[in-house]
Amino acid sequence: MSLKFANNNSLSAITSLPDSISGGAWTLLSTATADDSGTNLSFTSGIDSTYKEYIFKLINIHNATGNTGLLFNFSIDGGSNYNVTKTTTFFETHQKEDGTDTVLSYSTSRDLAQSTSDQKIGHDMGDGNDECLSGTLHLFDPSNTTFVKHFMSDCNNASHNDYSYRTFASGYGNTTSAINAITFVSSSGNIESGVIKLYGVS
C-alpha cells in the first residue's frame, strides 16, 4: 500500500475542517467594564443552551481597596439571587519579589463544602496603581438539567505585599437547574477598573 501526501501541507492553506472535527471557535458575547461605581461585575444574559462551554476572560481587574479578593457566584434566576450551592477546591503558588518565599499549597480556608457563599478566585490583591488580577474562568454546560455544573479558574495577581499569586479554583455548582447568570465581586470596596469578557465556545 502506498502512502499519499498532500502537496501543500501549510496550515494557512486549510479553508475548512471536516464536520467530525470541532473548530473550538470562541464567540464574544458581551463585555463588562468596571468604573469604580460598584463592588461587582455581573452577566445576566447570554448564558444559555447555545454553547456547552462559556469562558470568562478577566483582564487587569483592579480593586479600589488593598488586601482584598475577587470572588464569584452563580444564579439560576437571572441574577435575582446569587446563591448556588457549591463544592470546590483551591490551591495556589506564590513567589515574593525578592525571592525569599516560594510556596505551592492547598488552601483549605478558600474552598467550599456545600456552601452558597461566593467562591474566591484571587486574594491579597494590591491596590497600587500597577497591581491587578488577570485570569480565566471556565463554566461547562450551564443549561444542562441532568448534571451538576462544573467550573475551573486560573488567575494571577500582584499582591499588596509584593507577591505574585497564581490561584486555581475548581468545583461544581450542585444544582440540576440551569445556571443563567454570574457575578464577580470584590471582597471589600469597589472594583475600580478592569474588563471581563464572556465567550461562548462552539
Secondary structure, DSSP 8 states (H G I E B T S, - for coil): ------S---GGG-----TTS----EEEEEEEE--SS-SEEEE-SS-STT-SEEEEEEEEEEESSSSEEEEEEEESSTTS-----EEEEEEEEEEETTSS-EEEEE-GGG--SSB-S-EEEEEEE--STT--EEEEEEEE-TT-SSS-EEEEEEEEEEBTTSEEEEEEEEEEE--SS---EEEEEESSS-EEEEEEEEEEE-
